[in-house]
Amino acid sequence: MSVIEEPARRLEVLAEADVVVAGGGPGGWTAAIAAARCGARTVLLERYGFLGGMATAGLVGPILGHRAHNSARPIVGGLVRELCERLHCLGAAPAWQDALGLWGIPFEPELMKVVLDEMVEGAGVEVLLHTLVANAVVRGGRIVALVTESKSGRLAVKGHMFVDATGDADVAFRAGVPTHKGRPADGRPMAMGTMFRVGGVPVLCEEASRVATERILAARDRGELRVYNAGVQTRSSTLRNDHITPNVTRFAGDPTDVRGLTRAELAEAARVRQRAAATVSPTARCCRRRWATCWPPAGASQPRMPRWQAPG
Ligand SMILES: Cc1cc2nc3c(=O)[nH]c(=O)nc-3n(C[C@H](O)[C@H](O)[C@H](O)COP(=O)(O)OP(=O)(O)OC[C@H]3O[C@@H](n4cnc5c(N)ncnc54)[C@H](O)[C@@H]3O)c2cc1C
């Protein structure tokens, strides 16, 4: 790859805080609220125009891991429970006690955006949306500021503590922390996936569901349908009986490489419609189906991670 030199320049300071959180997903909004409720001046930087990360932008759900396996015993509470209860007040999630009876907490992503705004605002967090963290300034082995890119330009955000909640270890990577990608054997990261939502899909009885699953698997075996499981009828995060949010797509590539990510987005967008067509079952009437959302961005779990070293 050829290179050009970027001239050094002085950056204006957009904000200054005790705690600067990069990324407004499940890791970020929780860190920001916890810090602010402890009295720290907190800034939360998010590249999209709303909070929630994969839960809202990626339609990923239901929220998993809130209870012990095959038991109604909660293993988390705190902010997850508060989120669930606030969503429940809007009819956008089950009550916490009812959620403990479920393997995951279904929720409405659009209302989650609203609730998260209320929660961070109530905690006194300064939120900067549409703000991409593009670099980290390191002095004496410590991060002293993040460099952001937004419509306001290239600006710095100074802080005492920094939380990397980008999901991709962007801050650690930019700060020069050693990172690694993928599995040790060959470095290949977990495949990316795009969840999508379709409305107007009738609830299937057990027999119709079995027949639909068989058809999907047969189409996959014939090479006509690219799905990595047969759960095309899965409701996942949605609360609505006639909606589905299947988690059936996978695309191999590196989501921290802009060309790899672009290839995944283009390939998945083309195939999502094909997968939606596979939701037609022997009992479903095609004309009743409708898109409930556009397809959200592709995502991957932990594509790049810091290589932690024990303090020497
Ligand atoms: C296909 C798929 C299906 C999944 N299914 C489930 C499921 O059913 N249930 C479940 O509980 N979990 C599921 N997961 C896992 C879940 O999505 C993650 O555990 C969770 O999103 C991690 O939260 P996070 O805050 O670390 O990262 P993310 O949710 O990725 O949030 C990161 C945030 O940081 C922002 N960001 C990133 N880089 C920058 C930057 N440079 N500057 C500013 N902002 C930035 C992003 O826009 C985003 O808002 C699934 C994951 C995938 C990929």
PDBQT file of the ligand as one rigid body, heavy atoms in Angstrom, charges set to zero:
ROOT
HETATM    1  C1  LIG A 401     -25.031 -11.891  14.529  1.00  0.00    +0.000 C 
HETATM    2  C2  LIG A 401     -24.987 -11.691  16.038  1.00  0.00    +0.000 A 
HETATM    3  C3  LIG A 401     -26.026 -12.178  16.811  1.00  0.00    +0.000 A 
HETATM    4  C4  LIG A 401     -26.015 -11.987  18.203  1.00  0.00    +0.000 A 
HETATM    5  N1  LIG A 401     -27.081 -12.423  18.941  1.00  0.00    +0.000 NA
HETATM    6  C5  LIG A 401     -27.182 -12.076  20.248  1.00  0.00    +0.000 A 
HETATM    7  C6  LIG A 401     -28.375 -12.359  20.985  1.00  0.00    +0.000 A 
HETATM    8  O1  LIG A 401     -29.336 -12.917  20.459  1.00  0.00    +0.000 OA
HETATM    9  N2  LIG A 401     -28.437 -11.967  22.283  1.00  0.00    +0.000 N 
HETATM   10  C7  LIG A 401     -27.386 -11.328  22.895  1.00  0.00    +0.000 A 
HETATM   11  O2  LIG A 401     -27.526 -10.987  24.093  1.00  0.00    +0.000 OA
HETATM   12  N3  LIG A 401     -26.232 -11.067  22.233  1.00  0.00    +0.000 NA
HETATM   13  C8  LIG A 401     -26.107 -11.408  20.930  1.00  0.00    +0.000 A 
HETATM   14  N4  LIG A 401     -24.970 -11.099  20.231  1.00  0.00    +0.000 N 
HETATM   15  C9  LIG A 401     -23.851 -10.496  20.958  1.00  0.00    +0.000 C 
HETATM   16  C10 LIG A 401     -24.090  -9.008  21.247  1.00  0.00    +0.000 C 
HETATM   17  O3  LIG A 401     -24.399  -8.335  20.036  1.00  0.00    +0.000 OA
HETATM   18  C11 LIG A 401     -22.824  -8.410  21.874  1.00  0.00    +0.000 C 
HETATM   19  O4  LIG A 401     -22.483  -9.155  23.040  1.00  0.00    +0.000 OA
HETATM   20  C12 LIG A 401     -23.014  -6.960  22.294  1.00  0.00    +0.000 C 
HETATM   21  O5  LIG A 401     -23.508  -6.167  21.226  1.00  0.00    +0.000 OA
HETATM   22  C13 LIG A 401     -21.674  -6.392  22.763  1.00  0.00    +0.000 C 
HETATM   23  O6  LIG A 401     -21.863  -5.055  23.180  1.00  0.00    +0.000 OA
HETATM   24  P1  LIG A 401     -20.712  -3.979  23.004  1.00  0.00    +0.000 P 
HETATM   25  O7  LIG A 401     -21.208  -2.721  23.634  1.00  0.00    +0.000 OA
HETATM   26  O8  LIG A 401     -19.425  -4.540  23.481  1.00  0.00    +0.000 OA
HETATM   27  O9  LIG A 401     -20.511  -3.806  21.415  1.00  0.00    +0.000 OA
HETATM   28  P2  LIG A 401     -21.525  -3.251  20.321  1.00  0.00    +0.000 P 
HETATM   29  O10 LIG A 401     -22.921  -3.663  20.569  1.00  0.00    +0.000 OA
HETATM   30  O11 LIG A 401     -20.898  -3.595  19.009  1.00  0.00    +0.000 OA
HETATM   31  O12 LIG A 401     -21.459  -1.667  20.524  1.00  0.00    +0.000 OA
HETATM   32  C14 LIG A 401     -20.336  -0.925  20.136  1.00  0.00    +0.000 C 
HETATM   33  C15 LIG A 401     -20.778   0.519  19.944  1.00  0.00    +0.000 C 
HETATM   34  O13 LIG A 401     -19.623   1.321  19.695  1.00  0.00    +0.000 OA
HETATM   35  C16 LIG A 401     -19.844   2.123  18.543  1.00  0.00    +0.000 C 
HETATM   36  N5  LIG A 401     -18.535   2.299  17.929  1.00  0.00    +0.000 N 
HETATM   37  C17 LIG A 401     -17.753   1.363  17.352  1.00  0.00    +0.000 A 
HETATM   38  N6  LIG A 401     -16.595   1.892  16.945  1.00  0.00    +0.000 NA
HETATM   39  C18 LIG A 401     -16.658   3.215  17.259  1.00  0.00    +0.000 A 
HETATM   40  C19 LIG A 401     -15.758   4.294  17.091  1.00  0.00    +0.000 A 
HETATM   41  N7  LIG A 401     -14.542   4.134  16.531  1.00  0.00    +0.000 N 
HETATM   42  N8  LIG A 401     -16.136   5.521  17.523  1.00  0.00    +0.000 NA
HETATM   43  C20 LIG A 401     -17.349   5.705  18.092  1.00  0.00    +0.000 A 
HETATM   44  N9  LIG A 401     -18.254   4.713  18.273  1.00  0.00    +0.000 NA
HETATM   45  C21 LIG A 401     -17.894   3.484  17.878  1.00  0.00    +0.000 A 
HETATM   46  C22 LIG A 401     -20.811   1.326  17.683  1.00  0.00    +0.000 C 
HETATM   47  O14 LIG A 401     -21.520   2.151  16.789  1.00  0.00    +0.000 OA
HETATM   48  C23 LIG A 401     -21.711   0.695  18.753  1.00  0.00    +0.000 C 
HETATM   49  O15 LIG A 401     -22.770   1.543  19.123  1.00  0.00    +0.000 OA
HETATM   50  C24 LIG A 401     -24.930 -11.310  18.835  1.00  0.00    +0.000 A 
HETATM   51  C25 LIG A 401     -23.880 -10.814  18.053  1.00  0.00    +0.000 A 
HETATM   52  C26 LIG A 401     -23.897 -10.985  16.672  1.00  0.00    +0.000 A 
HETATM   53  C27 LIG A 401     -22.756 -10.441  15.851  1.00  0.00    +0.000 C 
ENDROOT
TORSDOF 0
